[in-house]
Amino acid sequence: MTLDKCPVGKEYRITAVNGEGALRRRLLDMGITPRTVVMIRKVAPMGDPIEIHLRGYELTIRIDDAKKIEVEEAEA
């Protein structure tokens, strides 16, 4: 499953960061790395962008970028 399909308020673990070149490097530099737990906090009224919570801070990303992030449900 990709991050853009996840519901608000549920925790997920990142399994892979896809994309190429500068986009992938930018996602990794922002802390979006495999095995990191993320939670979608908010979705903009028009659906784009989304705000995610990871590593103790909030980050806003576009839906197109969220489609490149593969996740699985985090264990309780």
N, CA, C and O atoms as CSV, one atom per row, in Angstrom:
chain,resi,resn,atom,element,x,y,z
A,1,MET,N,N,0.847,-1.165,0.000
A,1,MET,CA,C,0.000,0.000,0.000
A,1,MET,C,C,0.902,1.240,0.000
A,1,MET,O,O,2.009,1.212,0.538
A,2,THR,N,N,0.423,2.306,-0.599
A,2,THR,CA,C,1.194,3.546,-0.610
A,2,THR,C,C,0.588,4.554,0.372
A,2,THR,O,O,-0.580,4.443,0.747
A,3,LEU,N,N,1.383,5.522,0.776
A,3,LEU,CA,C,0.987,6.465,1.817
A,3,LEU,C,C,-0.242,7.291,1.435
A,3,LEU,O,O,-1.003,7.693,2.315
A,4,ASP,N,N,-0.448,7.548,0.170
A,4,ASP,CA,C,-1.600,8.350,-0.250
A,4,ASP,C,C,-2.937,7.642,-0.018
A,4,ASP,O,O,-3.981,8.293,-0.015
A,5,LYS,N,N,-2.922,6.322,0.174
A,5,LYS,CA,C,-4.140,5.539,0.373
A,5,LYS,C,C,-4.474,5.325,1.854
A,5,LYS,O,O,-5.514,4.746,2.168
A,6,CYS,N,N,-3.625,5.774,2.751
A,6,CYS,CA,C,-3.803,5.536,4.185
A,6,CYS,C,C,-4.817,6.500,4.796
A,6,CYS,O,O,-4.879,7.666,4.406
A,7,PRO,N,N,-5.614,6.017,5.754
A,7,PRO,CA,C,-6.570,6.890,6.431
A,7,PRO,C,C,-5.877,7.767,7.485
A,7,PRO,O,O,-4.767,7.473,7.929
A,8,VAL,N,N,-6.546,8.824,7.862
A,8,VAL,CA,C,-6.026,9.744,8.874
A,8,VAL,C,C,-6.032,9.066,10.246
A,8,VAL,O,O,-6.992,8.378,10.594
A,9,GLY,N,N,-4.963,9.258,11.024
A,9,GLY,CA,C,-4.919,8.807,12.405
A,9,GLY,C,C,-4.361,7.427,12.672
A,9,GLY,O,O,-4.252,7.041,13.836
A,10,LYS,N,N,-4.007,6.673,11.664
A,10,LYS,CA,C,-3.490,5.323,11.864
A,10,LYS,C,C,-1.993,5.300,11.567
A,10,LYS,O,O,-1.530,5.966,10.642
A,11,GLU,N,N,-1.239,4.533,12.354
A,11,GLU,CA,C,0.208,4.481,12.173
A,11,GLU,C,C,0.620,3.409,11.172
A,11,GLU,O,O,0.065,2.312,11.131
A,12,TYR,N,N,1.607,3.767,10.374
A,12,TYR,CA,C,2.159,2.869,9.365
A,12,TYR,C,C,3.674,2.914,9.416
A,12,TYR,O,O,4.261,3.908,9.844
A,13,ARG,N,N,4.304,1.835,8.978
A,13,ARG,CA,C,5.763,1.764,8.897
A,13,ARG,C,C,6.157,1.823,7.423
A,13,ARG,O,O,5.599,1.108,6.592
A,14,ILE,N,N,7.111,2.672,7.117
A,14,ILE,CA,C,7.587,2.811,5.744
A,14,ILE,C,C,8.400,1.568,5.379
A,14,ILE,O,O,9.299,1.167,6.118
A,15,THR,N,N,8.077,0.965,4.238
A,15,THR,CA,C,8.822,-0.212,3.786
A,15,THR,C,C,9.770,0.123,2.643
A,15,THR,O,O,10.822,-0.501,2.507
A,16,ALA,N,N,9.405,1.108,1.817
A,16,ALA,CA,C,10.266,1.483,0.684
A,16,ALA,C,C,9.962,2.907,0.245
A,16,ALA,O,O,8.829,3.380,0.333
A,17,VAL,N,N,11.005,3.573,-0.228
A,17,VAL,CA,C,10.854,4.910,-0.804
A,17,VAL,C,C,11.247,4.786,-2.266
A,17,VAL,O,O,12.417,4.589,-2.591
A,18,ASN,N,N,10.263,4.903,-3.140
A,18,ASN,CA,C,10.507,4.777,-4.571
A,18,ASN,C,C,10.761,6.152,-5.175
A,18,ASN,O,O,10.849,7.146,-4.455
A,19,GLY,N,N,10.875,6.202,-6.459
A,19,GLY,CA,C,11.198,7.458,-7.131
A,19,GLY,C,C,12.654,7.417,-7.558
A,19,GLY,O,O,13.391,6.489,-7.225
A,20,GLU,N,N,13.049,8.432,-8.296
A,20,GLU,CA,C,14.422,8.451,-8.800
A,20,GLU,C,C,15.041,9.817,-8.603
A,20,GLU,O,O,14.349,10.832,-8.533
A,21,GLY,N,N,16.344,9.821,-8.517
A,21,GLY,CA,C,17.108,11.062,-8.519
A,21,GLY,C,C,16.794,12.004,-7.389
A,21,GLY,O,O,16.751,11.615,-6.222
A,22,ALA,N,N,16.571,13.273,-7.758
A,22,ALA,CA,C,16.394,14.342,-6.777
A,22,ALA,C,C,15.157,14.133,-5.905
A,22,ALA,O,O,15.185,14.467,-4.720
A,23,LEU,N,N,14.078,13.590,-6.459
A,23,LEU,CA,C,12.869,13.363,-5.669
A,23,LEU,C,C,13.139,12.372,-4.547
A,23,LEU,O,O,12.791,12.636,-3.396
A,24,ARG,N,N,13.746,11.248,-4.860
A,24,ARG,CA,C,14.038,10.239,-3.840
A,24,ARG,C,C,14.997,10.797,-2.794
A,24,ARG,O,O,14.799,10.575,-1.600
A,25,ARG,N,N,16.013,11.505,-3.214
A,25,ARG,CA,C,16.982,12.091,-2.284
A,25,ARG,C,C,16.291,13.094,-1.352
A,25,ARG,O,O,16.580,13.131,-0.156
A,26,ARG,N,N,15.379,13.904,-1.898
A,26,ARG,CA,C,14.662,14.888,-1.083
A,26,ARG,C,C,13.786,14.200,-0.036
A,26,ARG,O,O,13.748,14.635,1.114
A,27,LEU,N,N,13.080,13.128,-0.420
A,27,LEU,CA,C,12.254,12.393,0.540
A,27,LEU,C,C,13.108,11.794,1.654
A,27,LEU,O,O,12.748,11.875,2.829
A,28,LEU,N,N,14.228,11.199,1.288
A,28,LEU,CA,C,15.121,10.612,2.293
A,28,LEU,C,C,15.704,11.686,3.205
A,28,LEU,O,O,15.824,11.467,4.410
A,29,ASP,N,N,16.067,12.841,2.654
A,29,ASP,CA,C,16.629,13.933,3.452
A,29,ASP,C,C,15.623,14.486,4.456
A,29,ASP,O,O,16.013,14.995,5.507
A,30,MET,N,N,14.325,14.390,4.140
A,30,MET,CA,C,13.290,14.878,5.049
A,30,MET,C,C,12.996,13.877,6.169
A,30,MET,O,O,12.149,14.142,7.022
A,31,GLY,N,N,13.676,12.743,6.178
A,31,GLY,CA,C,13.473,11.752,7.235
A,31,GLY,C,C,12.521,10.644,6.865
A,31,GLY,O,O,12.194,9.804,7.704
A,32,ILE,N,N,12.072,10.622,5.632
A,32,ILE,CA,C,11.162,9.567,5.171
A,32,ILE,C,C,12.030,8.403,4.710
A,32,ILE,O,O,12.374,8.289,3.533
A,33,THR,N,N,12.372,7.546,5.658
A,33,THR,CA,C,13.265,6.425,5.387
A,33,THR,C,C,12.592,5.109,5.779
A,33,THR,O,O,11.677,5.108,6.602
A,34,PRO,N,N,13.030,3.999,5.203
A,34,PRO,CA,C,12.448,2.705,5.564
A,34,PRO,C,C,12.530,2.444,7.066
A,34,PRO,O,O,13.491,2.841,7.724
A,35,ARG,N,N,11.511,1.772,7.599
A,35,ARG,CA,C,11.343,1.401,9.000
A,35,ARG,C,C,10.921,2.551,9.906
A,35,ARG,O,O,10.823,2.369,11.119
A,36,THR,N,N,10.670,3.736,9.340
A,36,THR,CA,C,10.182,4.862,10.132
A,36,THR,C,C,8.663,4.772,10.254
A,36,THR,O,O,7.975,4.470,9.279
A,37,VAL,N,N,8.144,5.034,11.450
A,37,VAL,CA,C,6.696,5.015,11.672
A,37,VAL,C,C,6.144,6.400,11.348
A,37,VAL,O,O,6.664,7.412,11.818
A,38,VAL,N,N,5.086,6.433,10.540
A,38,VAL,CA,C,4.439,7.690,10.152
A,38,VAL,C,C,2.939,7.594,10.410
A,38,VAL,O,O,2.366,6.505,10.449
A,39,MET,N,N,2.319,8.759,10.583
A,39,MET,CA,C,0.873,8.819,10.751
A,39,MET,C,C,0.369,10.035,9.984
A,39,MET,O,O,0.950,11.116,10.080
A,40,ILE,N,N,-0.695,9.867,9.232
A,40,ILE,CA,C,-1.294,11.000,8.535
A,40,ILE,C,C,-2.108,11.784,9.557
A,40,ILE,O,O,-3.014,11.242,10.191
A,41,ARG,N,N,-1.776,13.068,9.711
A,41,ARG,CA,C,-2.454,13.929,10.689
A,41,ARG,C,C,-3.626,14.671,10.072
A,41,ARG,O,O,-4.703,14.735,10.666
A,42,LYS,N,N,-3.428,15.231,8.887
A,42,LYS,CA,C,-4.473,16.040,8.252
A,42,LYS,C,C,-4.401,15.884,6.741
A,42,LYS,O,O,-3.361,15.547,6.176
A,43,VAL,N,N,-5.534,16.140,6.108
A,43,VAL,CA,C,-5.598,16.193,4.650
A,43,VAL,C,C,-6.221,17.540,4.298
A,43,VAL,O,O,-7.230,17.931,4.885
A,44,ALA,N,N,-5.630,18.240,3.355
A,44,ALA,CA,C,-6.156,19.540,2.936
A,44,ALA,C,C,-7.573,19.385,2.383
A,44,ALA,O,O,-7.936,18.307,1.912
A,45,PRO,N,N,-8.373,20.445,2.434
A,45,PRO,CA,C,-9.767,20.359,1.959
A,45,PRO,C,C,-9.918,19.820,0.536
A,45,PRO,O,O,-10.882,19.111,0.248
A,46,MET,N,N,-9.001,20.140,-0.340
A,46,MET,CA,C,-9.079,19.648,-1.714
A,46,MET,C,C,-8.340,18.322,-1.894
A,46,MET,O,O,-8.249,17.813,-3.012
A,47,GLY,N,N,-7.805,17.752,-0.792
A,47,GLY,CA,C,-7.146,16.455,-0.842
A,47,GLY,C,C,-5.642,16.504,-1.044
A,47,GLY,O,O,-4.986,15.466,-0.960
A,48,ASP,N,N,-5.081,17.660,-1.305
A,48,ASP,CA,C,-3.638,17.766,-1.552
A,48,ASP,C,C,-3.165,19.111,-1.041
A,48,ASP,O,O,-3.722,20.125,-1.462
A,49,PRO,N,N,-2.190,19.191,-0.176
A,49,PRO,CA,C,-1.278,18.169,0.320
A,49,PRO,C,C,-1.812,17.459,1.572
A,49,PRO,O,O,-2.924,17.720,2.031
A,50,ILE,N,N,-0.983,16.557,2.105
A,50,ILE,CA,C,-1.301,15.882,3.357
A,50,ILE,C,C,-0.216,16.211,4.374
A,50,ILE,O,O,0.937,16.456,4.020
A,51,GLU,N,N,-0.611,16.211,5.649
A,51,GLU,CA,C,0.355,16.447,6.722
A,51,GLU,C,C,0.596,15.122,7.428
A,51,GLU,O,O,-0.345,14.456,7.859
A,52,ILE,N,N,1.859,14.747,7.541
A,52,ILE,CA,C,2.211,13.503,8.225
A,52,ILE,C,C,3.047,13.810,9.458
A,52,ILE,O,O,3.743,14.824,9.521
A,53,HIS,N,N,2.965,12.915,10.436
A,53,HIS,CA,C,3.755,13.033,11.661
A,53,HIS,C,C,4.777,11.908,11.660
A,53,HIS,O,O,4.416,10.735,11.568
A,54,LEU,N,N,6.053,12.263,11.761
A,54,LEU,CA,C,7.115,11.274,11.846
A,54,LEU,C,C,8.282,11.851,12.621
A,54,LEU,O,O,8.540,13.053,12.562
A,55,ARG,N,N,8.985,11.003,13.343
A,55,ARG,CA,C,10.187,11.392,14.091
A,55,ARG,C,C,9.976,12.616,14.983
A,55,ARG,O,O,10.912,13.383,15.210
A,56,GLY,N,N,8.756,12.804,15.490
A,56,GLY,CA,C,8.487,13.895,16.414
A,56,GLY,C,C,8.180,15.242,15.778
A,56,GLY,O,O,8.130,16.249,16.483
A,57,TYR,N,N,7.974,15.288,14.480
A,57,TYR,CA,C,7.612,16.552,13.836
A,57,TYR,C,C,6.584,16.312,12.735
A,57,TYR,O,O,6.369,15.182,12.295
A,58,GLU,N,N,5.951,17.408,12.301
A,58,GLU,CA,C,4.971,17.339,11.229
A,58,GLU,C,C,5.612,17.767,9.919
A,58,GLU,O,O,6.441,18.677,9.884
A,59,LEU,N,N,5.222,17.108,8.858
A,59,LEU,CA,C,5.763,17.368,7.536
A,59,LEU,C,C,4.606,17.350,6.538
A,59,LEU,O,O,3.750,16.467,6.587
A,60,THR,N,N,4.585,18.318,5.646
A,60,THR,CA,C,3.546,18.379,4.630
A,60,THR,C,C,4.139,17.956,3.293
A,60,THR,O,O,5.154,18.495,2.851
A,61,ILE,N,N,3.488,16.977,2.651
A,61,ILE,CA,C,3.968,16.504,1.350
A,61,ILE,C,C,2.807,16.447,0.366
A,61,ILE,O,O,1.644,16.368,0.761
A,62,ARG,N,N,3.136,16.488,-0.899
A,62,ARG,CA,C,2.130,16.395,-1.951
A,62,ARG,C,C,1.689,14.941,-2.136
A,62,ARG,O,O,2.417,14.006,-1.805
A,63,ILE,N,N,0.497,14.782,-2.663
A,63,ILE,CA,C,-0.037,13.439,-2.924
A,63,ILE,C,C,0.853,12.692,-3.919
A,63,ILE,O,O,1.074,11.491,-3.767
A,64,ASP,N,N,1.363,13.390,-4.932
A,64,ASP,CA,C,2.235,12.743,-5.912
A,64,ASP,C,C,3.478,12.156,-5.248
A,64,ASP,O,O,3.956,11.096,-5.653
A,65,ASP,N,N,4.005,12.840,-4.228
A,65,ASP,CA,C,5.158,12.317,-3.493
A,65,ASP,C,C,4.742,11.153,-2.595
A,65,ASP,O,O,5.485,10.180,-2.465
A,66,ALA,N,N,3.572,11.240,-1.977
A,66,ALA,CA,C,3.076,10.176,-1.100
A,66,ALA,C,C,2.860,8.872,-1.869
A,66,ALA,O,O,2.965,7.789,-1.293
A,67,LYS,N,N,2.560,8.968,-3.156
A,67,LYS,CA,C,2.367,7.771,-3.982
A,67,LYS,C,C,3.659,6.991,-4.166
A,67,LYS,O,O,3.615,5.825,-4.558
A,68,LYS,N,N,4.788,7.591,-3.897
A,68,LYS,CA,C,6.087,6.931,-4.053
A,68,LYS,C,C,6.558,6.240,-2.768
A,68,LYS,O,O,7.601,5.585,-2.758
A,69,ILE,N,N,5.783,6.391,-1.679
A,69,ILE,CA,C,6.179,5.852,-0.375
A,69,ILE,C,C,5.317,4.638,-0.052
A,69,ILE,O,O,4.104,4.754,0.121
A,70,GLU,N,N,5.950,3.478,0.025
A,70,GLU,CA,C,5.237,2.246,0.337
A,70,GLU,C,C,5.254,2.022,1.845
A,70,GLU,O,O,6.280,2.209,2.500
A,71,VAL,N,N,4.094,1.615,2.395
A,71,VAL,CA,C,3.963,1.430,3.838
A,71,VAL,C,C,3.225,0.122,4.157
A,71,VAL,O,O,2.578,-0.482,3.301
A,72,GLU,N,N,3.350,-0.286,5.424
A,72,GLU,CA,C,2.577,-1.401,5.957
A,72,GLU,C,C,2.081,-0.980,7.325
A,72,GLU,O,O,2.617,-0.043,7.916
A,73,GLU,N,N,1.065,-1.655,7.835
A,73,GLU,CA,C,0.537,-1.296,9.148
A,73,GLU,C,C,1.587,-1.531,10.217
A,73,GLU,O,O,2.268,-2.557,10.220
A,74,ALA,N,N,1.714,-0.568,11.128
A,74,ALA,CA,C,2.673,-0.688,12.230
A,74,ALA,C,C,2.086,-1.606,13.296
A,74,ALA,O,O,0.876,-1.606,13.525
A,75,GLU,N,N,2.936,-2.377,13.938
A,75,GLU,CA,C,2.479,-3.262,14.991
A,75,GLU,C,C,2.133,-2.419,16.217
A,75,GLU,O,O,2.739,-1.377,16.467
A,76,ALA,N,N,1.157,-2.890,16.964
A,76,ALA,CA,C,0.714,-2.155,18.157
A,76,ALA,C,C,1.714,-2.206,19.275
A,76,ALA,O,O,1.480,-1.634,20.340
